[in-house]
Amino acid sequence: MTALESPPEQTGPMPAEQREALLRMPGFGSLYSDHMVTARWTAEAGWHDTRTGPLTAFSLHPATMAFHYGQTIFEGLKAFWRPDGRHVLFRPGDHARRFARSARRMAMPELPEADFLAAVAALTRADRDWVPRPRGHSFYLRPFLLAAETHLSNRPAAEYLFAVIGSPARPAAVEPAPIRLWASTEYVRAADGGTGTVKCGGNYGGSYLAQQEAAAHGCHQVVWLDARERRYVEEVGGSNLFFVEGDRLVTPPLSGTLLAGVTRDSILRLAGRLGLAVAEEPVTLEDWERGCRDGRITETFACGTARALAPVGHAVTPEGEWAIGDGGTGPVTRRLLHTLLDIQYGVTPDEFGWLHAV
Ligand SMILES: *Cc1c(COP(=O)(O)O)cnc(C)c1O
């Protein structure tokens, strides 16, 4: 048997004063709320034993399959505070469906969408006082699923553990600083037929060497090129990528190696509101550089749940580097970011039905 047998490490919720002091400090992913939701799956019983309880350490046997063969998936979504005291989740159904797709690709059991929604809502309700209020701040929810069977065989597990934990998150860059990107020509993130379209743990572990290479070149993140030709620009770290060309917004198509970001989809839909045409078309590293140098491409930004939109100021390759626009945050990036934040914080109506009150 496996998880959850350990005694709670924290006795009861954190005192309000201490929590409020912590919530005033910016950060991402280093602070956790009081509770977690867990559920188990076994081949015999299916999904069972769903509970909301105190956040505690798992006690797992060293032969737990997730430790050895990387059969793990995760999601990341946000809850926002509303002045009327309610909380809203941003597009939780889309995250639920992607979680199920990730599970299918990794030969794991799919958590029904309704159960995913119930779990993220239950944690948000239990830890409502952990949802920060200022614009840009949010409560980041991390659902994940791992192979919990104790066995050393190289095959899909017959037992799984699902959990959701929550973490108050720093401002999603209300005034974001431009990032520098390193184009990795040696390492790739994803190849045709692989797992690049899903959020499985191994995709990230496999990317850190390239991330270290980026840091060694003074860059914040890696820009991933396609595995076949190392020619097409696909993604940035764990984010999708957009280019601004006049009044056109261009993003690489979901070719089978890209992760279909919920933020990417939101931006494609919001673009029309700002009078921008959208195109999902391949962009080569060469097109990108030439476009920036001749002024056709005026802005580039990365996007994902954690940071919303992050402007790209410079691109660096083994051959040299170039600035995007003047290397600062462009007006289209800023307008799109604030259009998205306005919906998330309830400043403008949610005409797309993206918000789910809990
Ligand atoms: C999570 C992720 C994204 C962004 O997806 P969102 O749904 O917008 O958060 C993009 N690329 C990769 C590789 C990711 O893991």
The ligand as a Gaussian input file, in Angstrom:
#p B3LYP/6-31G(d) Opt

LIG

0 1
 C        1.576000      24.583000     -19.160000
 C        2.350000      24.858000     -20.402000
 C        2.027000      25.900000     -21.277000
 C        0.970000      26.929000     -20.963000
 O       -0.285000      26.407000     -20.768000
 P       -1.390000      27.243000     -19.998000
 O       -2.586000      26.388000     -20.067000
 O       -1.561000      28.517000     -20.711000
 O       -0.875000      27.445000     -18.611000
 C        2.723000      26.024000     -22.469000
 N        3.736000      25.189000     -22.762000
 C        4.089000      24.189000     -21.940000
 C        5.206000      23.301000     -22.342000
 C        3.418000      23.999000     -20.734000
 O        3.791000      23.040000     -19.908000

